[in-house]
């Protein structure tokens, strides 16, 4: 997971892979995905989400752009091979809790000198071996955060503890990642959960690039039925919120929700969803829809 030692903003984006002579691959397409959850990347954390629709071998290329005072000063590229195989087992059920609002979210604002604790638990109903590892800037370079993991048959956990100091205040987020891995026959399947920790101030962070707007988080997730959407808008607008089941059937629609310029919290309290897994789609006029997985327990 890249981070910048100078505290510059990092902006992730999908790109076309290059050939051996540095030219873009012609006719390239992103890994095939269901239309309810296309191949997307979170520009703040680099977290990739999609629902594969075709078995096979695929290639993806990612750019990490470095900004200082709103000006791009560098970039690095990383390529990844993605292998899609037949579903062999349901993934582990993952839950998170913390002592800081939003308690089960992925984005937290921390006060210097105040202890932050977040616990991730993963369970597997088939009693397969599960492991969790943690990495990211909070755990290295003398930043003082710790991650304690416990791995085993049928369940695993990770606990992040951090009391940031006043000297660690900055606009950019400290990003940590927890990787939950499950061994199934000859394969090891892994899901990454990225956590953004802002210390001391509400950050501009990656918003040094004015294009980075929209949905930043959906929480709690898993949920008992009600959930919130953090939405950062450049201008006042309206959005549509739609919930699909994994077969692509539209279950819930919330239309023309008014959004103010700046940070908004959109609360969905009356969706009446049954237990299961869903795809959440947020539509904004003249912009590409954003999708997120949603689990109701």
Secondary structure, DSSP 8 states (H G I E B T S, - for coil): ----TT--EEEEEEE--B-TTS-B-TT-----B-TTS--EE-TTT--EE--B-S-EEEEEEEEEEEEETTEEEEEEEEEEEEEE----S---EEEEEESSTTSSSSEEEE-TTS-EEEEEEEE-TT--EEEEEEEEGGGSTT---EEEEE-EETEEEEEEEE---GGG--SS-EEEEEEEEEEETTEEEEEEEEEEEEESS---GGGGSTT--EEEEEESSSBSS-EEEEEEESS-EEEEEEEEETTS-EEEEEEEEEE-SEEEEEEE------SEEEEEEEEETTS--EEEEEEE-
